[in-house]
Amino acid sequence: MGKKIVIALGGNALGKNLPEQAIAVRNTAVAIVDLLEQGNEVAVVHGNGPQVGMIANAMTELTRSDPERYIPCPLSVCGAMSQGYIGYDLQNALREEMECRGIRHGVTTVLTQVEVDPADPAFDNPTKPIGSFMTLDEAEALKRDRDYDFVEDAGRGYRRVVASPKPKRIVELDTIDCLVAADHVVVCCGGGGIPVVPTGEHNHLKGAAAVIDKDFAAELLAESLDADYLVILTAVEKVAVNYGKPGERWLDELSPDEARGYIAEGQFAPGSMLPKVEACVNFAESKPGRSALITLLDRAADGIAGKTGTVVRA
């Protein structure tokens, strides 16, 4: 019997620019359709770091060039734009791969809002760099005019930083659930979702200047869909301790307690492997029988079959 699987795609699955993305999604589609061919139901979450940065840079340059004509574009809108064009490429690549194999499934991108808590501590400590590098004078001007936060980034200039709050609720969950049940591959929660907060007025949700980690969004989606597997596809085949150091060791399996011990030791890099392991632990502990997997994009099917990757289970 097939499994219900939520896949989180890392940046290597999409490339860093438009030409790279057009090529990368073909390989990505092969890995996803391999899972469909085994009879699984699949929903796909993707990152958008380079893509939303490209859009934000373009919007910033536009407003700088003619500030009387163009107004600043909110980050939430930039995120929505990135969901649309990444979904467009993924949809086409998946449809083509399925048709080549004679597989009849629908494929749909859902523009997805994800509610976050306006009281999340992340809003008081923005740490996620986005957009272009600027001089100190340019950064100070934008801080004064738009109340943006900036940090100096490795001697290369100043960059805007935004909050990275935890996801609380997927607004379009019912739509995603219905489409998965109707044999659609659903591309959703792109870039972690468009972060929104309730305003308390007429049920309105307002976009927040934030970026949600796509691994945490994928974990919430997997729980909410009652999935069997959360699969996080990244640039390494397995999770390692002492990565790149003497005594490096690749892990076939992790229990939540073992993972927490390694996290306490600082074994996993923040912003890289750490959120992946944390998301997997959360999912594995959310309900008996659930498992999470971290592996390479092109080894996803082998990972589900227990042949490779790092499995996290309670």
C-alpha positions in Angstrom: 0.0 0.0 0.0 1.3 3.5 -0.9 2.2 6.1 1.7 1.1 9.7 2.1 4.4 11.7 1.8 5.3 15.3 2.2 8.5 16.3 0.5 10.6 19.3 1.4 12.9 20.3 -1.4 16.2 22.0 -0.7 17.8 24.7 -2.8 19.7 22.2 -4.9 16.4 21.0 -6.3 15.7 24.4 -7.9 19.0 26.1 -8.8 20.0 29.7 -8.1 18.5 31.5 -11.1 16.0 31.1 -13.9 18.2 29.0 -16.3 19.4 26.8 -13.5 15.9 26.3 -12.2 14.6 25.2 -15.6 17.3 22.4 -15.7 17.1 21.5 -12.0 13.3 20.9 -11.9 13.6 18.2 -14.5 15.8 16.1 -12.2 13.6 17.0 -9.3 10.5 15.8 -11.2 12.2 12.4 -11.9 12.7 11.9 -8.1 9.1 12.8 -7.2 7.5 10.8 -10.0 9.6 7.8 -8.8 7.6 8.0 -5.6 4.3 8.3 -7.5 5.1 5.3 -9.5 5.3 3.3 -6.2 1.7 4.3 -5.5 2.4 7.1 -3.0 0.4 10.3 -2.5 2.7 13.3 -2.6 2.7 17.0 -1.6 5.7 19.1 -2.3 7.1 22.0 -0.3 10.1 24.0 -1.6 12.5 26.7 -0.5 12.7 30.1 -2.2 15.8 31.8 -0.8 17.6 32.8 -4.0 14.3 33.4 -5.8 12.6 35.7 -3.3 15.9 37.6 -2.9 16.0 38.1 -6.7 12.4 39.5 -6.7 13.1 41.7 -3.6 16.2 43.1 -5.2 14.3 43.9 -8.4 11.5 45.6 -6.6 14.0 47.6 -4.5 15.9 48.8 -7.6 12.6 49.7 -9.2 11.5 51.9 -6.3 15.0 53.5 -6.1 14.9 54.4 -9.8 11.5 56.1 -9.7 10.3 56.5 -6.1 7.5 58.9 -7.1 6.0 56.3 -9.4 6.7 53.0 -7.6 6.0 52.1 -4.0 7.9 49.5 -2.0 6.8 45.9 -2.6 6.0 44.1 0.7 8.1 41.0 1.4 4.9 38.9 1.6 4.1 39.9 -2.0 7.6 39.0 -3.1 7.0 35.5 -1.5 3.8 35.1 -3.4 5.5 35.9 -6.6 8.2 33.3 -6.0 5.5 30.7 -5.2 3.9 31.4 -8.5 6.9 31.1 -10.8 8.6 28.2 -9.0 5.3 26.3 -9.0 4.9 27.0 -12.8 8.3 25.4 -13.5 7.7 22.4 -11.1 4.2 21.8 -12.5 5.4 21.6 -16.1 8.4 19.4 -15.2 6.2 17.0 -13.2 3.4 16.9 -15.9 6.0 16.1 -18.6 7.7 13.4 -16.5 4.3 11.7 -15.7 3.1 11.8 -19.3 6.4 10.2 -20.4 5.7 7.3 -18.0 2.0 7.0 -18.7 1.1 8.1 -15.1 -2.2 9.9 -14.9 -2.2 12.3 -11.9 -3.1 15.9 -11.7 -0.5 18.5 -10.6 -1.5 21.8 -9.0 0.3 24.7 -7.3 -1.6 26.2 -4.4 -0.6 29.8 -3.4 -0.3 29.2 0.3 -0.6 31.5 3.3 0.8 30.3 6.6 -0.3 31.9 9.8 2.4 32.9 12.3 2.0 34.3 15.8 2.6 38.1 15.9 4.0 37.6 19.4 6.6 35.1 18.2 10.0 36.1 19.7 11.5 36.0 16.3 9.9 39.3 15.5 12.0 40.9 18.2 15.2 39.4 16.8 15.2 39.4 13.0 18.1 37.3 11.8 17.2 36.1 8.2 19.2 38.1 5.6 17.4 38.9 2.3 17.9 41.1 -0.7 21.0 42.9 -2.0 24.1 44.2 -0.3 24.1 47.9 0.4 26.5 50.6 1.7 26.1 51.8 5.2 24.6 55.1 3.9 22.0 53.2 1.8 21.1 51.0 4.7 20.7 53.9 7.1 18.5 55.7 4.6 16.2 52.7 4.3 16.1 52.2 8.0 15.1 55.8 8.5 12.5 55.8 5.6 11.0 52.2 6.0 12.1 51.1 9.5 14.0 48.1 8.1 16.6 46.2 10.1 20.1 45.7 8.7 23.2 43.7 9.6 26.8 43.8 8.3 27.3 40.6 6.3 30.9 39.2 6.3 32.5 42.4 5.1 30.5 42.4 1.9 28.1 45.2 2.9 24.8 45.6 4.7 21.7 43.4 4.2 18.2 43.7 5.4 17.2 41.1 8.0 13.7 39.9 8.8 12.1 37.6 11.3 11.8 33.8 10.9 8.8 32.8 13.0 7.5 29.3 13.5 4.4 28.3 11.4 1.2 27.9 13.3 -1.6 27.2 10.7 -1.8 26.5 7.0 -4.6 28.6 5.7 -5.3 26.7 2.5 -5.0 23.2 4.2 -8.5 22.1 3.2 -7.8 22.7 -0.5 -4.4 21.0 -0.3 -6.0 18.0 1.5 -8.8 17.6 -1.1 -6.3 17.8 -4.0 -4.0 15.2 -2.5 -7.0 12.9 -2.0 -8.0 13.4 -5.6 -4.6 12.1 -6.8 -3.0 15.5 -7.5 0.7 16.2 -6.8 0.3 19.4 -4.8 3.1 22.1 -4.8 2.3 24.2 -1.7 3.8 26.2 1.2 6.4 27.5 -1.2 9.3 29.2 0.7 7.7 28.1 3.9 4.4 29.8 2.9 3.4 33.5 2.8 3.6 34.5 6.4 0.4 36.2 7.6 -1.0 37.4 10.9 -4.6 37.9 12.0 -5.6 41.6 12.4 -8.8 41.0 14.3 -10.8 43.0 11.8 -13.2 41.2 9.5 -11.1 38.0 9.6 -8.4 39.7 7.7 -4.9 38.2 7.4 -2.1 40.6 6.9 1.2 39.7 5.3 4.2 39.9 7.7 7.8 40.9 6.8 9.2 37.5 7.6 10.4 34.3 6.1 9.3 30.9 7.4 11.7 28.0 7.4 10.5 25.6 4.7 11.4 22.5 6.8 9.2 23.6 9.7 6.4 24.5 7.2 6.7 21.0 5.6 6.6 19.4 9.0 3.4 21.3 9.9 1.9 20.3 6.6 2.8 16.6 7.1 1.2 16.6 10.5 -1.9 18.4 9.3 -2.4 16.0 6.3 -1.9 13.0 8.6 1.0 11.9 6.4 3.0 8.8 6.9 6.4 10.2 5.9 8.1 13.6 6.0 11.0 13.5 3.5 13.6 16.3 3.5 15.7 16.3 0.4 19.0 18.0 0.6 22.6 18.1 -0.6 23.9 15.1 1.4 22.8 11.4 1.5 22.8 11.1 5.3 23.1 13.2 8.4 26.5 13.2 10.0 28.0 14.0 13.3 31.5 15.6 13.4 30.7 16.7 9.9 33.9 17.5 8.0 36.1 16.8 11.0 38.1 13.9 12.4 35.7 11.2 13.6 33.0 12.1 11.0 30.2 9.5 11.2 27.2 9.1 9.0 23.9 8.1 10.6 21.4 5.5 9.3 18.9 6.1 12.0 18.2 8.6 14.8 15.8 8.5 17.7 14.4 11.8 19.0 16.4 11.5 22.2 19.6 10.9 20.3 18.9 13.8 18.0 18.3 16.1 20.9 21.6 15.0 22.4 23.5 15.9 19.2 21.7 19.2 19.0 22.8 20.0 22.5 26.4 19.3 21.5 26.1 21.7 18.6 26.5 19.0 15.9 24.1 20.5 13.4 24.6 23.9 11.7 21.9 26.5 12.4 20.2 27.5 9.1 21.4 24.3 7.5 21.0 20.8 9.0 19.7 21.9 12.4 16.1 22.9 11.3 15.9 19.7 9.2 16.7 17.5 12.2 14.4 19.5 14.5 11.5 19.2 11.9 12.1 15.5 11.6 12.0 15.0 15.4 8.8 17.0 15.7 7.1 14.9 13.1 8.4 11.5 14.4 7.0 12.4 17.8 3.7 13.8 16.6 2.0 10.4 16.3 3.0 6.7 16.6 4.1 5.1 13.4 5.3 8.3 11.7 8.8 8.5 10.3 11.0 11.2 8.8 13.8 10.9 6.3 16.7 13.1 5.3 18.6 12.2 2.1 19.7 13.2 -1.4 17.2 14.3 -4.0 17.9 11.4 -6.3 17.8 8.8 -3.6 14.3 9.6 -2.3 12.7 6.4 -3.5 15.6 4.3 -2.1 15.3 6.2 1.2 11.6 5.3 1.5 12.5 1.7 0.8 15.0 1.8 3.7 18.1 1.5 1.5 19.8 4.9 2.3 19.3 8.2 4.1 18.9 9.0 7.8 15.5 7.9 9.2 14.2 9.6 12.4 11.6 7.6 14.2 10.4 7.5 17.8 
